[in-house]
Amino acid sequence: MYKGREGQWAFLLHRLSGLAILAYLMLHVFSIGSVILGEEFYMRIHHTYDLWPFRVGLIFVTAGVVYHALNGLRIIVMDFAGAGVAYQRQMWYGVMALTLLATAYTAWVNIPRILGGY
């Protein structure tokens, strides 16, 4: 039975991060569009976004966007560079390392806000 390797995980994470970005985009469009329902409604929504679950979600959104972008570049290199396929595993680990660095930085910036509640 096929156990899956880096290529399968890259594919799965790419699809999931794309769906997460789409969900975030829909939430963002609703949020910005809510201004037509009045300033009070708009401000209530944006005060809700200051709660800690949304701040934690921001960390995951950053991870999803960075991963999706860098993995997309990895796919482009594999498609257009003949030698790219030979290094796809190493490139995926590079994508994961850069995603973890960006996510760690976002968490480092946001954790004081999450814990402090400001």
C-alpha positions as CSV (number, residue, x, y, z in Angstrom):
1,M,0.0,0.0,0.0
2,Y,1.3,3.5,-0.9
3,K,2.2,5.3,2.3
4,G,2.6,8.7,0.8
5,R,5.8,10.8,0.6
6,E,6.6,14.5,0.4
7,G,4.9,14.9,-3.0
8,Q,1.6,13.6,-1.7
9,W,1.8,15.8,1.4
10,A,2.7,18.8,-0.7
11,F,-0.3,18.2,-2.9
12,L,-2.7,17.8,0.1
13,L,-1.4,20.8,1.9
14,H,-1.5,22.9,-1.2
15,R,-5.2,22.1,-1.7
16,L,-6.1,22.6,1.9
17,S,-4.2,25.9,2.1
18,G,-6.0,27.1,-1.0
19,L,-9.4,26.3,0.5
20,A,-8.4,28.1,3.7
21,I,-7.3,31.1,1.8
22,L,-10.7,31.0,-0.1
23,A,-12.6,30.9,3.3
24,Y,-10.5,33.8,4.6
25,L,-11.2,35.8,1.4
26,M,-14.9,35.2,1.7
27,L,-14.8,36.3,5.4
28,H,-12.8,39.4,4.3
29,V,-15.3,40.3,1.6
30,F,-18.2,40.0,4.0
31,S,-16.4,42.0,6.6
32,I,-15.6,44.9,4.2
33,G,-19.0,44.7,2.6
34,S,-20.8,44.9,5.9
35,V,-20.2,48.7,5.9
36,I,-23.3,49.0,3.7
37,L,-25.3,47.7,6.7
38,G,-24.2,50.6,8.8
39,E,-21.2,51.8,10.8
40,E,-22.4,50.2,14.1
41,F,-22.7,46.7,12.5
42,Y,-19.3,47.2,10.8
43,M,-17.6,48.2,14.0
44,R,-19.2,45.3,16.0
45,I,-17.8,42.8,13.4
46,H,-14.3,44.4,13.6
47,H,-14.3,44.4,17.4
48,T,-15.1,40.7,17.2
49,Y,-12.0,40.2,15.1
50,D,-9.9,41.5,18.1
51,L,-10.8,38.4,20.1
52,W,-8.1,35.9,20.6
53,P,-9.6,33.1,18.4
54,F,-9.3,35.5,15.4
55,R,-5.8,36.5,16.4
56,V,-4.8,32.8,16.5
57,G,-6.5,32.4,13.1
58,L,-4.3,35.1,11.8
59,I,-1.2,33.0,12.5
60,F,-2.8,30.1,10.6
61,V,-3.8,32.4,7.7
62,T,-0.2,33.5,7.5
63,A,1.0,29.9,7.4
64,G,-1.5,29.0,4.7
65,V,-0.7,32.0,2.5
66,V,3.1,31.6,2.8
67,Y,2.9,27.8,2.2
68,H,0.6,28.2,-0.8
69,A,2.7,30.8,-2.4
70,L,6.0,29.1,-1.9
71,N,4.7,25.7,-2.9
72,G,3.2,27.3,-6.0
73,L,6.7,28.6,-6.9
74,R,8.1,25.1,-6.2
75,I,5.5,23.6,-8.7
76,I,6.4,26.2,-11.3
77,V,10.1,25.3,-11.0
78,M,9.2,21.6,-11.3
79,D,7.1,22.3,-14.4
80,F,9.5,24.6,-16.2
81,A,12.9,23.4,-15.1
82,G,13.9,19.9,-16.3
83,A,16.0,19.3,-13.2
84,G,13.4,20.6,-10.8
85,V,11.7,17.3,-10.4
86,A,14.9,15.7,-9.2
87,Y,15.0,18.2,-6.4
88,Q,11.3,18.4,-5.5
89,R,11.8,16.7,-2.1
90,Q,14.5,19.1,-1.1
91,M,12.5,22.1,-2.4
92,W,9.5,20.9,-0.4
93,Y,11.5,20.8,2.8
94,G,12.7,24.3,2.0
95,V,9.1,25.5,1.5
96,M,8.2,23.9,4.9
97,A,11.2,25.6,6.6
98,L,10.4,29.0,5.3
99,T,6.7,28.5,6.1
100,L,7.6,27.6,9.7
101,L,9.9,30.7,10.0
102,A,7.2,33.0,8.8
103,T,4.6,31.4,11.0
104,A,7.0,31.6,14.0
105,Y,7.5,35.3,13.4
106,T,3.8,35.9,13.1
107,A,3.2,34.1,16.3
108,W,6.0,36.0,18.0
109,V,4.4,39.3,17.0
110,N,0.8,38.2,17.8
111,I,1.2,36.2,21.0
112,P,1.7,39.3,23.2
113,R,-1.6,40.7,21.7
114,I,-3.4,37.4,22.3
115,L,-2.2,37.2,25.9
116,G,-2.5,40.9,26.6
117,G,-5.9,41.2,25.0
118,Y,-5.0,44.4,23.1
